[in-house]
Amino acid sequence: MKMKKIISLFLALVMSAVLFTACGEESEIPDGMQLVENEFVSYKFYVPDDWLVDTTKDGFLCAKASDNSNVSVQTMTYSGNYTSLSEYFRTDYFKKLETTFKSVTLLEEESSEENQTVGTAKNPAVKYVYLVESDGATYKIMQYFSYNAGYLYAITYTGKVKDTAVNGETVEVTYFADHLEEVSSIVANFVF
């Protein structure tokens, strides 16, 4: 009878240890990055340590660099009316962009509908790059669209490429290009 009690106690301790170590372990935050989160999202979104984080909007997270280049994540319920992410972008999303901005130019040579992934799970994605004009500036926008667990994820990076100087002259700026390596890390470290 004593042996049964000892075995039962040993099994209870082993099971407790297994349960304790398996519960709620957070993934490690990548070096040089911070976790952007709020109570309304289930994904993990990491940005560089020196970026300013904004989590004030329910289900919409963003962060920006000192030059106001920024990355945001938005999730939407995927309606299933489209046969692919590229069909959604080209027949719906891009049409809305054209009615929103004075000028929109899709950069086909920088966009890709093949061999793109998002996150640590390498979830299939499409990438589109385009220019928009707004308030005297030209912004370059790169967006990744990926479908996961019934939701469409849009990861959007925006940075200026042209601005209006004090004297009214248009000048080229490198804000978009300055953060491409950081954005690549943000996209690669995303956790669904």
N, C-alpha and C positions, 0 to 999 in steps of 0.2 A: 504494500500500500504506500509506503514511504517513497519507493521508486517512482510510482505513478505521479505523486505530488511533485517530485523533483523534475520529472520530464515535462509535466504540465507547466510548471513555473518557468522552466527553460524555454519552452515553446512560446509562452506568453511574452517573455522578454525579447525573444528574437522577433516575433511579430510586431511588437511595439517599436523596436528599433527600426525595422523595415518601414513601417508606417510613418514614423517620425522623420526619417531621412527622405521619404518620397513626397512629403507634403510641402507644397508652396515654395519650392526653391525658385528664386528669381534668377533669370539668366544674368550673366555678368554684363555690365555696361562696358562697351568697347572703350579702349584707351582713348583719352582726349575727347570723349563725347559725354553728353548728358541725356537722360531719359526725359522725353516730353510726354506727359500723360494727364488725364483727368478721369473722373469717375464715369464718364459717358462712353469711353472707348475701350475696346478689348485688345487692341493691337499695341505693339511697342514700337516707338518711333524715336530714334536717337539722332541728335544733332551735335555739332561741335560745341565744346564747353563755353566758348566765348560768344556764342549766338544768344540773342535775347528771345526768350520763349513766351508765347501767348497761348494760354489755355482757357481763355474766358468764354469762348463760344462752345456750346454743347456739341460734342461729336465732331468738332473741327479744330485741329491742332495746327499751329504754325510756329515758325521761328525765323528770325532774321539776323543777317550779318550787320556789321557796323555801317555798311554802305546801302542798307535797306534791301539788298538781295534777299530773297526769302524762299522757304520751302513750306508747303502745307500739305496736309493729308485730309482728304474728304472721302467719306463712305456713302454710298447710295444703294438702295435696294435695286437689284438688277431685274428689270422687267421681263427679260427673256424674249423681247420682240425682235432682237437682232441675232443673226447667225454667228456673229463674231464681234470681238472688241473693235476691230478696224471698221466694220460696218457701222457700229454705234458712233464711233468718232466721226466718220466721214458723212454720214447721212443725218445725224442729229446734232452732236456736240459742236462740230465745226460750223454748221449753219447758224447756230446760236451765237458763236463768236463773231461771225460776219455781221450780224445785226447789232451786236453790242459795241464794237470798236469801229472807229473811223476807217482804219486800214488794218487788214489781217493778211499775212503772207505765210502760207505753209511752206516750210523748207523741206521738201521731199528728200533731198540728198542727206539730210541729217536725221530724218525720221526712219523708223524701222518697225516693220510688222512681223519680223522673224528673229529668232534667237535672242529675245529680250527676256529677262527675268527680274523679279522683285523679291527681295528679302532673303533671309537665311534659308528658307525652304525652296528658293529658286523657282518661285511660282511664275508660270508663263505670263508674259505681258506684251504690250505694244508701246512704242515710244514715238511721240510726235514733238516736233520742234517748229515753232512759228514765231513771227514777229508781229507785234501790235503797236499802234501809235496811240498815245493817250497823253493829254495835257502837255504837249510840246516835247515829249520824250518818246523814244522807241525802246520797247522792252522785248527781250528774247525770252520765250517761255518754252520749257521742256516739260512734257507730261508723260508719266507712265500710267497706263491703265491696266489693271489686273483684276481678275475675278477670283473670289475665294469665299466659300461657304455661304453662297447666296447674296453676297455683296460685291459691288463694283467699287474698287479702290482707285482713287485718282491722287497720285503724288505729283505735285506741281512745283517746279522751280522757276522763279522769275528773277531776272536781273536786267538792268539797263545796258543798252549798247550805244545809245545816242541821247544827248540831253541838250537843252538850250542854255547857253552860257549867259552871264549877266548882261553882256552887250547884245544879246539876241541871236548870236551866231550858234549854229548847231555844231556840237563837238562830239566826237566819238569817245566812249568810255569803255573800260574793260570789266565792268562789274560782273557781267554774266560769266565771262571766261575765268575770272579770278577764283571762282568757287566750284568749278566743275569737279575737281578731285574730291572736295568735301561732299558734294551732292552724290557722287558715285558711291561714297562710303555710306551716306544716309540711306540710299536705295538698297545697297547690299546688306545692310544690317537691320532692315525693317523686319519685324516679326508679326506674322498674322495671328 
